[in-house]
Amino acid sequence: MSESAAHEVPETKTPNINWKKNLFFIWIAQILSMAGFAAAIPFVPIHIRDTWNIRDERELGVWMAAFTFAGLLSYCIATPIWGILADRFGRKIMLLRAYYLNGLLFPCMILAVSPAWLIAVRAIVSLFTGTIAASQTLVVTSTPEEHHGFALGTLTTSVWSGNLIGLALGGGLMHFFGFKVAILTCGALYLLSGLLCHIFIRENFVPPKPCEGKKCRGAWSGLSAAIWISFFIMFCVAIARKFDEPYVPLMIEKIHGPENTELHTSWICGLTALGGIFSGILLGKLCDRYTPQRVAIPALIVSSVTMFLMGIAGNLGLYGSMRFINSLAGSGLETGLLALLSKFTRVERRGAIFGLASSIRMSGILVSTFLSGAVVYAYGLRGVCYAAGGLFILCVPLFWATAKFVSSPNDNDFSEKNI
């Protein structure tokens, strides 16, 4: 049997799965889980301030930086491991693991007796999280390849939709009931997500056969240059996408003045979220029709131009519209990258590769927090926009470099030496 035929066998294992039904319920579950996360975690600074009476802004900032860093670091460490286990034991069980354990562990934050213990709980929770990576892997392995772009793009909209719902829900819960009810609601929504997937999601998973002799390979051994380039692009895109995000309220004050900053931040962030929702569907559909490179390169150029325009914006109309267009062009870039990775990777290894990709993306966000702070210190707020625009441009030749590894949109035949 040829190598091409050998690695196409797993694609025939799911003919009786209704991939649209799977996608719908995974999408609903992700909206609920992201809404739960956004209903509680953004309000942790208020919880720390009020519970332990930390009023100094600098001290509060240090605790929040440690809280964020601990969560991201443990996520980066654990997610690739869960990806390997998904390839070995099944993708659905890994998604259920993430939903159920998050639902049980997130509420444990109310038991923390100090900010340090709160950070410790956050790190432990992040070791067992990874719903986005798990859901992406399950969607890709249960969806026909010609619909991967649409499925991944649709899944991306759940993140933005969940954030919008969660922020609105969390604001009300915090105002009327406090952080304890908000974090308990977070746990309940994760558990509900797990229940939906448990009942409605189907997976025809066939465990891999034990390897023998020279055929035994590590989960990430022998990765092709195309995969490593895709990883590096994902790392750079993650840095660029998050580079200016922490400074949006400050940019609004710089452009408009301090009046009604909260109101202006709200509508501009709402526009950004809407751009992300439209982007997931639009770019995902385009990735099914064209090669991911042909979709991503114009998106990167538009993202870069809009970041430069945000840097020179003198009014909120220009700044807000450019953030919307930037989100519309850039939020679906991950869809294109994942579509590329699915083309470069055999079905039986996609859990490990997608898990590693998610970890690399989070590593980019971690790096972004440090680099953007240094840029603000050296060049000011507008320098952040210019630096992000330059990072987007840097990704363009990298996408061109991946093109030579794909001779046609349906070329999935890669030798063992490359995979």
C-alpha positions in Angstrom: 0.0 0.0 0.0 1.3 3.4 -0.9 2.1 6.0 1.8 -0.7 8.2 0.4 -3.3 5.4 0.7 -2.0 4.5 4.1 -2.6 7.9 5.6 -5.9 8.4 3.9 -7.5 5.4 5.7 -8.4 7.3 8.9 -10.5 9.7 6.7 -12.9 6.8 6.0 -13.6 6.1 9.6 -16.3 8.7 10.0 -18.7 8.3 7.1 -21.8 8.0 9.3 -21.0 11.0 11.5 -23.2 14.0 10.9 -20.3 16.6 10.9 -22.7 19.5 10.7 -24.5 18.3 13.9 -21.1 17.8 15.6 -20.0 21.3 14.6 -23.2 22.9 15.8 -23.1 21.4 19.3 -19.4 22.0 19.6 -20.0 25.6 18.6 -22.8 25.9 21.2 -20.7 24.3 23.9 -17.8 26.7 23.1 -20.0 29.7 23.3 -21.2 28.6 26.7 -17.8 27.9 28.0 -16.3 31.1 26.7 -19.2 33.0 28.1 -18.5 31.4 31.5 -14.8 32.3 31.3 -15.6 35.9 30.3 -18.2 36.2 33.0 -15.7 35.8 35.8 -12.0 36.0 34.9 -11.9 39.6 33.6 -13.3 40.7 37.0 -10.5 39.0 39.0 -8.7 42.4 39.6 -11.9 43.7 41.3 -12.0 40.5 43.4 -8.4 40.8 44.5 -8.8 44.5 45.3 -11.9 44.1 47.4 -11.2 40.8 49.1 -7.7 41.5 50.2 -8.0 45.3 50.3 -5.2 45.9 47.8 -5.7 49.5 46.8 -2.2 50.4 45.4 -2.4 50.2 41.6 1.1 49.0 41.2 0.8 46.2 43.7 -2.5 45.2 42.2 -0.9 45.2 38.7 1.9 42.9 39.9 -0.6 40.4 41.3 -2.6 40.5 38.1 0.5 40.0 36.0 1.4 37.0 38.0 -2.1 35.6 37.8 -2.1 36.0 34.0 1.4 34.6 33.6 0.7 31.5 35.8 -2.4 30.6 33.7 -0.7 31.1 30.4 2.5 29.2 31.4 0.7 26.1 32.7 -1.5 26.1 29.6 1.5 26.2 27.3 3.1 23.3 29.2 0.0 21.0 29.4 -1.8 21.6 26.1 0.7 19.7 23.8 0.5 16.7 26.2 -3.3 16.6 26.0 -3.0 16.7 22.2 -0.8 13.6 22.3 -3.3 11.8 24.5 -6.1 12.9 22.2 -4.4 11.0 19.3 -4.0 8.0 21.5 -7.3 7.8 23.4 -9.7 9.9 21.4 -10.6 13.6 20.8 -14.0 13.7 22.4 -12.8 12.4 25.7 -10.2 15.2 25.8 -12.9 17.8 25.1 -15.0 16.3 27.9 -12.0 16.3 30.2 -11.5 20.0 29.6 -15.1 21.0 30.1 -15.8 18.9 33.2 -12.5 19.6 35.0 -12.8 23.4 34.3 -16.4 23.3 35.6 -15.2 21.7 38.8 -11.9 23.5 39.3 -12.8 27.2 38.4 -15.2 27.6 41.4 -12.3 26.6 43.7 -11.0 30.1 43.3 -13.5 31.3 45.9 -11.6 29.1 48.4 -8.4 31.0 48.0 -7.3 32.7 51.2 -4.7 35.0 49.6 -3.7 36.3 46.2 -0.9 33.8 46.1 -3.3 30.9 46.6 -5.6 32.4 43.9 -2.7 32.3 41.5 -1.9 28.7 42.5 -5.5 27.7 41.8 -5.3 29.5 38.4 -2.2 27.6 37.4 -3.8 24.2 38.4 -7.0 25.0 36.4 -4.9 25.9 33.3 -3.2 22.5 33.4 -6.5 20.9 32.7 -8.0 23.4 30.3 -7.6 23.7 26.6 -11.2 23.6 25.3 -10.4 25.5 22.2 -7.6 23.2 21.1 -9.6 20.1 21.9 -12.7 21.4 20.1 -10.6 22.3 17.0 -9.0 18.9 16.9 -12.4 17.1 17.2 -14.0 19.3 14.5 -11.1 18.7 12.1 -11.1 15.0 12.6 -14.9 14.6 12.2 -15.4 17.1 9.3 -14.7 16.3 5.6 -11.4 17.9 4.5 -13.1 20.1 1.9 -15.1 21.8 4.7 -12.2 22.3 7.2 -12.0 26.1 6.6 -15.7 26.6 7.1 -15.8 24.4 10.2 -12.7 26.0 11.8 -13.9 29.5 10.9 -17.3 28.9 12.4 -15.7 27.6 15.6 -13.7 30.8 15.8 -16.9 32.8 16.0 -17.8 31.0 19.2 -14.9 32.6 21.0 -16.0 36.1 20.1 -19.7 35.4 20.6 -19.0 33.8 24.0 -16.8 36.8 25.1 -19.6 39.2 24.2 -22.2 37.3 26.1 -19.9 36.6 29.0 -18.8 40.2 29.6 -22.4 41.3 29.6 -23.5 38.5 31.9 -20.5 39.0 34.2 -21.0 42.7 34.6 -24.5 42.1 35.9 -23.5 39.2 38.2 -20.6 41.2 39.6 -22.9 44.3 40.2 -25.7 42.5 41.9 -24.2 39.3 43.4 -20.4 39.6 43.5 -17.5 37.5 42.3 -18.5 34.2 44.1 -21.7 34.0 42.0 -19.8 34.9 38.8 -17.2 32.2 39.3 -19.9 29.6 40.2 -21.8 30.6 37.0 -18.5 30.1 35.1 -18.2 26.5 36.5 -21.9 25.8 35.8 -21.5 26.9 32.1 -18.5 24.7 31.6 -20.3 21.7 33.1 -23.3 22.4 30.8 -20.9 22.5 27.8 -19.5 19.1 28.8 -23.0 17.7 29.1 -24.0 18.9 25.7 -20.9 17.3 24.1 -21.4 14.1 26.1 -24.9 13.6 24.8 -24.8 15.0 21.2 -21.3 14.6 19.9 -20.2 11.5 18.0 -16.8 10.2 17.3 -15.7 7.1 15.5 -12.3 6.9 17.0 -10.0 3.9 16.2 -7.0 3.6 18.6 -3.7 3.6 16.7 -1.9 0.3 16.4 1.2 -0.2 18.5 4.3 0.8 16.6 7.2 -1.6 16.0 10.9 -1.2 15.5 11.9 1.7 13.4 8.3 2.7 12.9 8.1 4.0 16.5 8.3 7.7 16.4 7.6 10.5 18.9 4.5 12.6 18.6 6.4 15.5 17.2 9.3 13.7 15.5 10.3 14.3 11.9 8.0 17.4 11.5 8.3 18.9 8.0 9.7 22.4 7.4 6.2 23.5 6.3 4.8 22.6 9.8 7.7 24.5 11.6 7.2 27.5 9.4 3.4 27.4 10.1 4.2 27.2 13.8 6.5 30.3 13.6 3.8 32.2 11.6 1.3 31.3 14.3 3.7 32.6 17.0 4.2 35.9 15.2 0.5 36.3 14.4 -0.3 35.8 18.1 2.2 38.5 19.1 0.8 40.9 16.5 -2.9 40.2 17.3 -2.5 40.9 21.0 0.2 43.6 20.9 -2.0 46.6 21.3 -5.0 45.0 23.1 -4.0 45.9 26.7 -3.6 49.6 25.7 -6.9 50.2 23.9 -8.4 52.2 26.8 -5.2 54.3 27.0 -5.2 54.9 23.3 -8.8 56.0 23.5 -7.9 58.5 26.2 -4.9 59.7 24.2 -7.1 60.3 21.1 -10.3 61.6 22.7 -9.4 62.6 26.2 -10.5 61.1 29.6 -14.2 61.8 29.2 -16.4 58.7 29.0 -13.5 56.4 28.4 -15.5 53.3 29.6 -18.3 54.0 27.2 -16.0 54.5 24.2 -14.0 51.4 25.1 -17.2 49.4 25.3 -18.4 50.3 21.8 -15.0 50.0 20.2 -14.4 46.5 21.8 -17.9 45.6 20.6 -16.9 46.5 17.1 -13.8 44.4 17.4 -15.8 41.4 18.5 -18.2 41.8 15.6 -15.3 41.9 13.2 -14.0 38.7 14.8 -17.4 36.9 14.3 -17.6 37.9 10.7 -14.0 37.1 10.1 -14.3 33.5 11.2 -17.1 32.7 8.8 -15.7 34.7 5.8 -12.1 33.6 6.0 -13.0 30.1 6.8 -15.3 29.8 3.8 -12.6 31.3 1.6 -10.0 28.8 2.9 -12.2 26.0 1.5 -12.3 27.6 -1.9 -8.7 28.9 -2.2 -5.4 27.9 -0.7 -4.9 29.2 2.8 -1.9 31.3 1.6 -4.0 33.2 -1.0 -6.5 34.1 1.8 -4.0 34.9 4.5 -1.6 37.1 2.7 -4.2 39.8 1.8 -5.5 39.5 5.3 -2.0 40.1 6.7 -1.5 43.2 4.5 -4.9 44.7 5.5 -4.1 44.0 9.2 -0.8 45.7 8.9 -2.2 48.8 7.1 -5.1 49.2 9.7 -2.6 49.0 12.5 -0.5 51.8 11.0 -3.7 53.9 10.5 -4.7 53.3 14.2 -1.3 54.6 15.1 -1.9 57.9 13.3 -5.6 58.1 14.2 -6.7 61.6 15.4 -10.4 60.7 16.2 -12.3 57.7 17.6 -14.2 57.3 14.3 -11.1 56.4 12.4 -9.6 54.4 15.3 -12.8 52.4 15.9 -13.4 51.6 12.2 -9.8 50.5 11.8 -10.0 48.2 14.8 -13.2 46.6 13.2 -11.4 46.1 9.8 -8.3 44.9 11.6 -10.4 42.3 13.5 -12.3 41.4 10.3 -9.0 40.7 8.4 -6.9 39.3 11.2 -9.2 37.3 13.5 -9.6 34.5 10.9 -5.8 34.1 10.3 -5.7 31.3 12.8 -8.3 29.5 10.7 -6.0 29.7 7.7 -3.0 28.5 9.7 -5.0 25.5 11.2 -6.2 24.7 7.7 -2.6 24.7 6.5 -1.5 22.4 9.4 -4.4 20.0 8.7 -3.0 19.7 5.1 0.5 19.1 6.3 -0.4 16.5 9.0 -1.8 13.0 8.9 -5.2 12.6 10.6 -3.8 10.3 13.3 -1.3 13.0 14.4 -3.5 16.1 14.3 -4.2 16.0 18.1 -0.6 16.4 18.9 0.1 19.0 16.2 -3.0 21.1 17.1 -2.1 20.9 20.8 1.4 22.1 20.1 0.0 24.8 17.8 -2.2 26.1 20.6 0.7 26.1 23.1 2.8 28.0 20.6 0.0 30.5 20.1 -0.2 31.1 23.9 3.6 31.5 24.0 3.2 34.2 21.4 0.7 36.0 23.7 3.1 35.7 26.6 5.9 37.2 24.6 3.6 39.9 23.4 2.9 41.1 27.0 6.6 41.7 27.5 7.4 43.2 24.1 4.5 45.6 24.0 5.4 46.9 27.4 8.9 47.6 26.3 7.7 49.3 23.1 5.3 51.5 25.2 8.2 52.4 27.5 10.5 53.3 24.6 8.2 54.8 22.0 4.9 55.5 23.6 1.4 54.2 22.9 1.3 54.9 19.2 4.6 52.9 18.8 2.7 49.8 19.8 0.4 50.1 16.7 3.4 50.7 14.4 5.3 47.7 15.9 2.2 45.4 15.4 1.8 46.6 11.8 5.4 45.6 11.2 4.9 42.1 12.7 2.0 41.5 10.4 4.1 42.4 7.4 6.9 40.1 8.6 4.4 37.1 8.3 3.8 37.8 4.6 7.1 36.3 3.2 6.7 33.4 5.7 3.4 32.5 4.2 4.9 32.7 0.7 7.6 30.3 2.0 5.0 27.6 2.9 3.5 27.7 -0.6 6.3 25.6 -2.1 5.4 22.8 0.1 1.9 22.5 -1.4 1.8 21.7 -5.1 -2.0 21.8 -5.2 -4.9 22.4 -2.7 -5.5 18.6 -2.5 -1.9 17.6 -2.2 -1.7 15.8 1.1 0.9 13.1 0.2 3.9 13.7 2.5 6.6 11.1 3.0 7.7 9.8 6.4 10.9 11.8 6.2 8.7 15.0 6.2 6.1 13.9 8.6 
